[in-house]
Amino acid sequence: MTADSELFNRYGFYVDPKANKLEIKEAVESTYGVSVEKVRTMNYGPNRKTRYTKTGIQHGKTNALKKAIVDVAEGDIIDFYSNI
């Protein structure tokens, strides 16, 4: 994502799995003060794991994730490191 942000003005975010593209666009525009041209999303399912313990087989999983790649208008920049 660092190379994409430098070359193509794209930024990646982890978002709420229930959020749609319009909600993501409005949130990024209001938070960072930029104009968003395009939003692409990716849904990742949970990773399932099985462990063998002395109490038996334990099944578990991680949480599902959703990533958003946001294309920002030409000339706009999101600076994540300005508040550090």
PDB file as gemmi writes it, atoms N, CA and C in Angstrom:
CRYST1    1.000    1.000    1.000  90.00  90.00  90.00 P 1                      
ATOM      1  N   MET A   1       0.820  -1.195   0.000  1.00  0.00           N  
ATOM      2  CA  MET A   1       0.000   0.000   0.000  1.00  0.00           C  
ATOM      3  C   MET A   1       0.860   1.253   0.000  1.00  0.00           C  
ATOM      4  N   THR A   2       2.068   1.187   0.519  1.00  0.00           N  
ATOM      5  CA  THR A   2       2.926   2.365   0.507  1.00  0.00           C  
ATOM      6  C   THR A   2       3.287   2.744  -0.926  1.00  0.00           C  
ATOM      7  N   ALA A   3       3.607   1.762  -1.742  1.00  0.00           N  
ATOM      8  CA  ALA A   3       3.935   2.039  -3.139  1.00  0.00           C  
ATOM      9  C   ALA A   3       2.710   2.563  -3.886  1.00  0.00           C  
ATOM     10  N   ASP A   4       1.538   1.997  -3.624  1.00  0.00           N  
ATOM     11  CA  ASP A   4       0.314   2.479  -4.267  1.00  0.00           C  
ATOM     12  C   ASP A   4       0.002   3.910  -3.876  1.00  0.00           C  
ATOM     13  N   SER A   5       0.220   4.252  -2.600  1.00  0.00           N  
ATOM     14  CA  SER A   5      -0.086   5.616  -2.168  1.00  0.00           C  
ATOM     15  C   SER A   5       0.869   6.619  -2.800  1.00  0.00           C  
ATOM     16  N   GLU A   6       2.113   6.227  -3.009  1.00  0.00           N  
ATOM     17  CA  GLU A   6       3.072   7.143  -3.616  1.00  0.00           C  
ATOM     18  C   GLU A   6       2.882   7.268  -5.122  1.00  0.00           C  
ATOM     19  N   LEU A   7       2.576   6.158  -5.795  1.00  0.00           N  
ATOM     20  CA  LEU A   7       2.487   6.181  -7.245  1.00  0.00           C  
ATOM     21  C   LEU A   7       1.093   6.524  -7.767  1.00  0.00           C  
ATOM     22  N   PHE A   8       0.053   5.964  -7.159  1.00  0.00           N  
ATOM     23  CA  PHE A   8      -1.286   6.073  -7.722  1.00  0.00           C  
ATOM     24  C   PHE A   8      -2.270   6.827  -6.835  1.00  0.00           C  
ATOM     25  N   ASN A   9      -1.827   7.373  -5.713  1.00  0.00           N  
ATOM     26  CA  ASN A   9      -2.696   8.119  -4.788  1.00  0.00           C  
ATOM     27  C   ASN A   9      -3.827   7.237  -4.255  1.00  0.00           C  
ATOM     28  N   ARG A  10      -3.481   5.991  -3.860  1.00  0.00           N  
ATOM     29  CA  ARG A  10      -4.435   5.044  -3.281  1.00  0.00           C  
ATOM     30  C   ARG A  10      -4.036   4.768  -1.839  1.00  0.00           C  
ATOM     31  N   TYR A  11      -5.023   4.608  -0.988  1.00  0.00           N  
ATOM     32  CA  TYR A  11      -4.768   4.347   0.429  1.00  0.00           C  
ATOM     33  C   TYR A  11      -5.634   3.181   0.878  1.00  0.00           C  
ATOM     34  N   GLY A  12      -5.101   2.366   1.780  1.00  0.00           N  
ATOM     35  CA  GLY A  12      -5.817   1.196   2.269  1.00  0.00           C  
ATOM     36  C   GLY A  12      -6.228   1.360   3.713  1.00  0.00           C  
ATOM     37  N   PHE A  13      -7.412   0.865   4.039  1.00  0.00           N  
ATOM     38  CA  PHE A  13      -7.958   0.949   5.390  1.00  0.00           C  
ATOM     39  C   PHE A  13      -8.632  -0.367   5.744  1.00  0.00           C  
ATOM     40  N   TYR A  14      -8.578  -0.728   7.013  1.00  0.00           N  
ATOM     41  CA  TYR A  14      -9.447  -1.766   7.545  1.00  0.00           C  
ATOM     42  C   TYR A  14     -10.742  -1.075   7.946  1.00  0.00           C  
ATOM     43  N   VAL A  15     -11.873  -1.600   7.497  1.00  0.00           N  
ATOM     44  CA  VAL A  15     -13.164  -0.980   7.777  1.00  0.00           C  
ATOM     45  C   VAL A  15     -14.098  -1.998   8.426  1.00  0.00           C  
ATOM     46  N   ASP A  16     -15.216  -1.501   8.906  1.00  0.00           N  
ATOM     47  CA  ASP A  16     -16.238  -2.356   9.496  1.00  0.00           C  
ATOM     48  C   ASP A  16     -16.788  -3.294   8.421  1.00  0.00           C  
ATOM     49  N   PRO A  17     -16.888  -4.595   8.702  1.00  0.00           N  
ATOM     50  CA  PRO A  17     -17.368  -5.531   7.677  1.00  0.00           C  
ATOM     51  C   PRO A  17     -18.781  -5.223   7.167  1.00  0.00           C  
ATOM     52  N   LYS A  18     -19.566  -4.472   7.908  1.00  0.00           N  
ATOM     53  CA  LYS A  18     -20.926  -4.145   7.478  1.00  0.00           C  
ATOM     54  C   LYS A  18     -21.005  -2.834   6.697  1.00  0.00           C  
ATOM     55  N   ALA A  19     -19.903  -2.091   6.600  1.00  0.00           N  
ATOM     56  CA  ALA A  19     -19.916  -0.797   5.920  1.00  0.00           C  
ATOM     57  C   ALA A  19     -19.958  -0.983   4.410  1.00  0.00           C  
ATOM     58  N   ASN A  20     -20.720  -0.118   3.733  1.00  0.00           N  
ATOM     59  CA  ASN A  20     -20.746  -0.166   2.273  1.00  0.00           C  
ATOM     60  C   ASN A  20     -19.841   0.927   1.710  1.00  0.00           C  
ATOM     61  N   LYS A  21     -19.737   0.983   0.391  1.00  0.00           N  
ATOM     62  CA  LYS A  21     -18.783   1.888  -0.246  1.00  0.00           C  
ATOM     63  C   LYS A  21     -19.131   3.360  -0.019  1.00  0.00           C  
ATOM     64  N   LEU A  22     -20.411   3.686  -0.003  1.00  0.00           N  
ATOM     65  CA  LEU A  22     -20.807   5.076   0.226  1.00  0.00           C  
ATOM     66  C   LEU A  22     -20.449   5.531   1.640  1.00  0.00           C  
ATOM     67  N   GLU A  23     -20.657   4.671   2.616  1.00  0.00           N  
ATOM     68  CA  GLU A  23     -20.305   5.012   3.996  1.00  0.00           C  
ATOM     69  C   GLU A  23     -18.794   5.183   4.150  1.00  0.00           C  
ATOM     70  N   ILE A  24     -18.024   4.330   3.495  1.00  0.00           N  
ATOM     71  CA  ILE A  24     -16.563   4.430   3.559  1.00  0.00           C  
ATOM     72  C   ILE A  24     -16.106   5.735   2.922  1.00  0.00           C  
ATOM     73  N   LYS A  25     -16.682   6.081   1.784  1.00  0.00           N  
ATOM     74  CA  LYS A  25     -16.320   7.317   1.089  1.00  0.00           C  
ATOM     75  C   LYS A  25     -16.606   8.535   1.948  1.00  0.00           C  
ATOM     76  N   GLU A  26     -17.780   8.594   2.561  1.00  0.00           N  
ATOM     77  CA  GLU A  26     -18.143   9.732   3.406  1.00  0.00           C  
ATOM     78  C   GLU A  26     -17.240   9.830   4.626  1.00  0.00           C  
ATOM     79  N   ALA A  27     -16.893   8.692   5.214  1.00  0.00           N  
ATOM     80  CA  ALA A  27     -16.053   8.704   6.415  1.00  0.00           C  
ATOM     81  C   ALA A  27     -14.640   9.199   6.100  1.00  0.00           C  
ATOM     82  N   VAL A  28     -14.061   8.751   4.987  1.00  0.00           N  
ATOM     83  CA  VAL A  28     -12.704   9.174   4.622  1.00  0.00           C  
ATOM     84  C   VAL A  28     -12.692  10.661   4.267  1.00  0.00           C  
ATOM     85  N   GLU A  29     -13.718  11.109   3.538  1.00  0.00           N  
ATOM     86  CA  GLU A  29     -13.772  12.520   3.163  1.00  0.00           C  
ATOM     87  C   GLU A  29     -13.922  13.426   4.371  1.00  0.00           C  
ATOM     88  N   SER A  30     -14.745  13.032   5.334  1.00  0.00           N  
ATOM     89  CA  SER A  30     -14.939  13.884   6.506  1.00  0.00           C  
ATOM     90  C   SER A  30     -13.756  13.825   7.470  1.00  0.00           C  
ATOM     91  N   THR A  31     -13.101  12.676   7.570  1.00  0.00           N  
ATOM     92  CA  THR A  31     -11.993  12.535   8.511  1.00  0.00           C  
ATOM     93  C   THR A  31     -10.731  13.225   8.019  1.00  0.00           C  
ATOM     94  N   TYR A  32     -10.395  13.029   6.743  1.00  0.00           N  
ATOM     95  CA  TYR A  32      -9.111  13.516   6.226  1.00  0.00           C  
ATOM     96  C   TYR A  32      -9.233  14.758   5.350  1.00  0.00           C  
ATOM     97  N   GLY A  33     -10.445  15.204   5.020  1.00  0.00           N  
ATOM     98  CA  GLY A  33     -10.636  16.410   4.239  1.00  0.00           C  
ATOM     99  C   GLY A  33     -10.158  16.294   2.806  1.00  0.00           C  
ATOM    100  N   VAL A  34     -10.340  15.143   2.196  1.00  0.00           N  
ATOM    101  CA  VAL A  34      -9.945  14.922   0.802  1.00  0.00           C  
ATOM    102  C   VAL A  34     -11.187  14.528   0.007  1.00  0.00           C  
ATOM    103  N   SER A  35     -11.086  14.564  -1.311  1.00  0.00           N  
ATOM    104  CA  SER A  35     -12.193  14.106  -2.143  1.00  0.00           C  
ATOM    105  C   SER A  35     -11.852  12.730  -2.706  1.00  0.00           C  
ATOM    106  N   VAL A  36     -12.748  11.785  -2.508  1.00  0.00           N  
ATOM    107  CA  VAL A  36     -12.543  10.391  -2.893  1.00  0.00           C  
ATOM    108  C   VAL A  36     -13.172  10.163  -4.264  1.00  0.00           C  
ATOM    109  N   GLU A  37     -12.415   9.557  -5.167  1.00  0.00           N  
ATOM    110  CA  GLU A  37     -12.927   9.264  -6.500  1.00  0.00           C  
ATOM    111  C   GLU A  37     -13.496   7.855  -6.610  1.00  0.00           C  
ATOM    112  N   LYS A  38     -12.840   6.872  -5.965  1.00  0.00           N  
ATOM    113  CA  LYS A  38     -13.243   5.476  -6.141  1.00  0.00           C  
ATOM    114  C   LYS A  38     -12.951   4.699  -4.868  1.00  0.00           C  
ATOM    115  N   VAL A  39     -13.821   3.760  -4.541  1.00  0.00           N  
ATOM    116  CA  VAL A  39     -13.636   2.889  -3.376  1.00  0.00           C  
ATOM    117  C   VAL A  39     -13.775   1.449  -3.844  1.00  0.00           C  
ATOM    118  N   ARG A  40     -12.788   0.621  -3.506  1.00  0.00           N  
ATOM    119  CA  ARG A  40     -12.848  -0.808  -3.787  1.00  0.00           C  
ATOM    120  C   ARG A  40     -12.741  -1.546  -2.459  1.00  0.00           C  
ATOM    121  N   THR A  41     -13.484  -2.632  -2.305  1.00  0.00           N  
ATOM    122  CA  THR A  41     -13.499  -3.371  -1.042  1.00  0.00           C  
ATOM    123  C   THR A  41     -13.132  -4.824  -1.267  1.00  0.00           C  
ATOM    124  N   MET A  42     -12.581  -5.425  -0.211  1.00  0.00           N  
ATOM    125  CA  MET A  42     -12.225  -6.843  -0.215  1.00  0.00           C  
ATOM    126  C   MET A  42     -12.678  -7.452   1.100  1.00  0.00           C  
ATOM    127  N   ASN A  43     -13.379  -8.554   1.030  1.00  0.00           N  
ATOM    128  CA  ASN A  43     -13.807  -9.269   2.226  1.00  0.00           C  
ATOM    129  C   ASN A  43     -12.901 -10.470   2.452  1.00  0.00           C  
ATOM    130  N   TYR A  44     -12.423 -10.597   3.668  1.00  0.00           N  
ATOM    131  CA  TYR A  44     -11.590 -11.727   4.052  1.00  0.00           C  
ATOM    132  C   TYR A  44     -12.344 -12.532   5.103  1.00  0.00           C  
ATOM    133  N   GLY A  45     -12.489 -13.818   4.873  1.00  0.00           N  
ATOM    134  CA  GLY A  45     -13.150 -14.685   5.829  1.00  0.00           C  
ATOM    135  C   GLY A  45     -12.250 -14.999   7.003  1.00  0.00           C  
ATOM    136  N   PRO A  46     -12.808 -15.601   8.032  1.00  0.00           N  
ATOM    137  CA  PRO A  46     -11.996 -15.934   9.209  1.00  0.00           C  
ATOM    138  C   PRO A  46     -11.043 -17.089   8.943  1.00  0.00           C  
ATOM    139  N   ASN A  47      -9.898 -17.047   9.610  1.00  0.00           N  
ATOM    140  CA  ASN A  47      -8.954 -18.167   9.554  1.00  0.00           C  
ATOM    141  C   ASN A  47      -9.338 -19.178  10.619  1.00  0.00           C  
ATOM    142  N   ARG A  48      -9.514 -20.424  10.228  1.00  0.00           N  
ATOM    143  CA  ARG A  48      -9.924 -21.468  11.167  1.00  0.00           C  
ATOM    144  C   ARG A  48      -8.711 -22.270  11.609  1.00  0.00           C  
ATOM    145  N   LYS A  49      -8.672 -22.586  12.896  1.00  0.00           N  
ATOM    146  CA  LYS A  49      -7.553 -23.328  13.466  1.00  0.00           C  
ATOM    147  C   LYS A  49      -8.087 -24.448  14.338  1.00  0.00           C  
ATOM    148  N   THR A  50      -7.337 -25.546  14.378  1.00  0.00           N  
ATOM    149  CA  THR A  50      -7.656 -26.671  15.252  1.00  0.00           C  
ATOM    150  C   THR A  50      -6.424 -26.985  16.073  1.00  0.00           C  
ATOM    151  N   ARG A  51      -6.634 -27.146  17.383  1.00  0.00           N  
ATOM    152  CA  ARG A  51      -5.529 -27.441  18.283  1.00  0.00           C  
ATOM    153  C   ARG A  51      -5.831 -28.717  19.063  1.00  0.00           C  
ATOM    154  N   TYR A  52      -4.811 -29.534  19.236  1.00  0.00           N  
ATOM    155  CA  TYR A  52      -4.964 -30.757  20.027  1.00  0.00           C  
ATOM    156  C   TYR A  52      -4.399 -30.506  21.409  1.00  0.00           C  
ATOM    157  N   THR A  53      -5.263 -30.552  22.422  1.00  0.00           N  
ATOM    158  CA  THR A  53      -4.826 -30.334  23.800  1.00  0.00           C  
ATOM    159  C   THR A  53      -5.168 -31.563  24.635  1.00  0.00           C  
ATOM    160  N   LYS A  54      -4.744 -31.538  25.890  1.00  0.00           N  
ATOM    161  CA  LYS A  54      -5.031 -32.694  26.740  1.00  0.00           C  
ATOM    162  C   LYS A  54      -6.512 -32.784  27.109  1.00  0.00           C  
ATOM    163  N   THR A  55      -7.277 -31.693  26.905  1.00  0.00           N  
ATOM    164  CA  THR A  55      -8.712 -31.745  27.165  1.00  0.00           C  
ATOM    165  C   THR A  55      -9.505 -32.111  25.919  1.00  0.00           C  
ATOM    166  N   GLY A  56      -8.812 -32.305  24.796  1.00  0.00           N  
ATOM    167  CA  GLY A  56      -9.493 -32.679  23.565  1.00  0.00           C  
ATOM    168  C   GLY A  56      -9.166 -31.719  22.440  1.00  0.00           C  
ATOM    169  N   ILE A  57      -9.914 -31.829  21.381  1.00  0.00           N  
ATOM    170  CA  ILE A  57      -9.695 -30.978  20.202  1.00  0.00           C  
ATOM    171  C   ILE A  57     -10.407 -29.643  20.411  1.00  0.00           C  
ATOM    172  N   GLN A  58      -9.665 -28.550  20.221  1.00  0.00           N  
ATOM    173  CA  GLN A  58     -10.219 -27.209  20.351  1.00  0.00           C  
ATOM    174  C   GLN A  58     -10.293 -26.566  18.968  1.00  0.00           C  
ATOM    175  N   HIS A  59     -11.472 -26.087  18.601  1.00  0.00           N  
ATOM    176  CA  HIS A  59     -11.672 -25.408  17.327  1.00  0.00           C  
ATOM    177  C   HIS A  59     -11.801 -23.916  17.597  1.00  0.00           C  
ATOM    178  N   GLY A  60     -11.201 -23.111  16.731  1.00  0.00           N  
ATOM    179  CA  GLY A  60     -11.308 -21.667  16.881  1.00  0.00           C  
ATOM    180  C   GLY A  60     -11.199 -20.982  15.534  1.00  0.00           C  
ATOM    181  N   LYS A  61     -11.487 -19.689  15.545  1.00  0.00           N  
ATOM    182  CA  LYS A  61     -11.366 -18.909  14.320  1.00  0.00           C  
ATOM    183  C   LYS A  61     -11.095 -17.460  14.670  1.00  0.00           C  
ATOM    184  N   THR A  62     -10.520 -16.741  13.720  1.00  0.00           N  
ATOM    185  CA  THR A  62     -10.299 -15.311  13.890  1.00  0.00           C  
ATOM    186  C   THR A  62     -11.509 -14.559  13.352  1.00  0.00           C  
ATOM    187  N   ASN A  63     -11.524 -13.259  13.524  1.00  0.00           N  
ATOM    188  CA  ASN A  63     -12.630 -12.447  13.041  1.00  0.00           C  
ATOM    189  C   ASN A  63     -12.513 -12.218  11.534  1.00  0.00           C  
ATOM    190  N   ALA A  64     -13.649 -12.036  10.887  1.00  0.00           N  
ATOM    191  CA  ALA A  64     -13.656 -11.687   9.471  1.00  0.00           C  
ATOM    192  C   ALA A  64     -13.225 -10.233   9.321  1.00  0.00           C  
ATOM    193  N   LEU A  65     -12.519  -9.932   8.227  1.00  0.00           N  
ATOM    194  CA  LEU A  65     -12.011  -8.589   7.986  1.00  0.00           C  
ATOM    195  C   LEU A  65     -12.545  -8.041   6.675  1.00  0.00           C  
ATOM    196  N   LYS A  66     -12.581  -6.722   6.584  1.00  0.00           N  
ATOM    197  CA  LYS A  66     -12.908  -6.061   5.330  1.00  0.00           C  
ATOM    198  C   LYS A  66     -11.896  -4.948   5.113  1.00  0.00           C  
ATOM    199  N   LYS A  67     -11.280  -4.928   3.932  1.00  0.00           N  
ATOM    200  CA  LYS A  67     -10.320  -3.890   3.585  1.00  0.00           C  
ATOM    201  C   LYS A  67     -10.928  -3.015   2.496  1.00  0.00           C  
ATOM    202  N   ALA A  68     -10.584  -1.735   2.533  1.00  0.00           N  
ATOM    203  CA  ALA A  68     -11.030  -0.807   1.498  1.00  0.00           C  
ATOM    204  C   ALA A  68      -9.817  -0.116   0.904  1.00  0.00           C  
ATOM    205  N   ILE A  69      -9.765  -0.045  -0.411  1.00  0.00           N  
ATOM    206  CA  ILE A  69      -8.738   0.720  -1.106  1.00  0.00           C  
ATOM    207  C   ILE A  69      -9.436   1.943  -1.688  1.00  0.00           C  
ATOM    208  N   VAL A  70      -8.959   3.117  -1.275  1.00  0.00           N  
ATOM    209  CA  VAL A  70      -9.604   4.375  -1.618  1.00  0.00           C  
ATOM    210  C   VAL A  70      -8.709   5.145  -2.575  1.00  0.00           C  
ATOM    211  N   ASP A  71      -9.245   5.514  -3.739  1.00  0.00           N  
ATOM    212  CA  ASP A  71      -8.536   6.372  -4.689  1.00  0.00           C  
ATOM    213  C   ASP A  71      -8.894   7.812  -4.373  1.00  0.00           C  
ATOM    214  N   VAL A  72      -7.867   8.635  -4.127  1.00  0.00           N  
ATOM    215  CA  VAL A  72      -8.063  10.036  -3.767  1.00  0.00           C  
ATOM    216  C   VAL A  72      -7.839  10.879  -5.015  1.00  0.00           C  
ATOM    217  N   ALA A  73      -8.521  12.026  -5.090  1.00  0.00           N  
ATOM    218  CA  ALA A  73      -8.419  12.905  -6.254  1.00  0.00           C  
ATOM    219  C   ALA A  73      -6.989  13.401  -6.441  1.00  0.00           C  
ATOM    220  N   GLU A  74      -6.666  13.766  -7.667  1.00  0.00           N  
ATOM    221  CA  GLU A  74      -5.334  14.262  -8.016  1.00  0.00           C  
ATOM    222  C   GLU A  74      -5.015  15.514  -7.209  1.00  0.00           C  
ATOM    223  N   GLY A  75      -3.858  15.515  -6.576  1.00  0.00           N  
ATOM    224  CA  GLY A  75      -3.434  16.665  -5.780  1.00  0.00           C  
ATOM    225  C   GLY A  75      -3.760  16.556  -4.296  1.00  0.00           C  
ATOM    226  N   ASP A  76      -4.678  15.685  -3.914  1.00  0.00           N  
ATOM    227  CA  ASP A  76      -4.999  15.477  -2.497  1.00  0.00           C  
ATOM    228  C   ASP A  76      -4.069  14.430  -1.915  1.00  0.00           C  
ATOM    229  N   ILE A  77      -3.729  14.598  -0.637  1.00  0.00           N  
ATOM    230  CA  ILE A  77      -2.820  13.677   0.052  1.00  0.00           C  
ATOM    231  C   ILE A  77      -3.358  13.419   1.454  1.00  0.00           C  
ATOM    232  N   ILE A  78      -3.258  12.190   1.908  1.00  0.00           N  
ATOM    233  CA  ILE A  78      -3.553  11.837   3.293  1.00  0.00           C  
ATOM    234  C   ILE A  78      -2.218  11.626   3.991  1.00  0.00           C  
ATOM    235  N   ASP A  79      -1.947  12.432   5.014  1.00  0.00           N  
ATOM    236  CA  ASP A  79      -0.677  12.333   5.739  1.00  0.00           C  
ATOM    237  C   ASP A  79      -0.948  11.678   7.083  1.00  0.00           C  
ATOM    238  N   PHE A  80      -0.597  10.400   7.197  1.00  0.00           N  
ATOM    239  CA  PHE A  80      -0.851   9.652   8.430  1.00  0.00           C  
ATOM    240  C   PHE A  80       0.140  10.020   9.529  1.00  0.00           C  
ATOM    241  N   TYR A  81       1.295  10.532   9.172  1.00  0.00           N  
ATOM    242  CA  TYR A  81       2.368  10.742  10.150  1.00  0.00           C  
ATOM    243  C   TYR A  81       2.453  12.175  10.642  1.00  0.00           C  
ATOM    244  N   SER A  82       1.506  13.037  10.320  1.00  0.00           N  
ATOM    245  CA  SER A  82       1.590  14.424  10.752  1.00  0.00           C  
ATOM    246  C   SER A  82       1.258  14.593  12.235  1.00  0.00           C  
ATOM    247  N   ASN A  83       0.503  13.664  12.821  1.00  0.00           N  
ATOM    248  CA  ASN A  83       0.077  13.795  14.221  1.00  0.00           C  
ATOM    249  C   ASN A  83       1.055  13.166  15.203  1.00  0.00           C  
ATOM    250  N   ILE A  84       2.117  12.536  14.705  1.00  0.00           N  
ATOM    251  CA  ILE A  84       3.064  11.851  15.600  1.00  0.00           C  
ATOM    252  C   ILE A  84       4.004  12.848  16.212  1.00  0.00           C  
TER     253      ILE A  84                                                      
END                                                                             
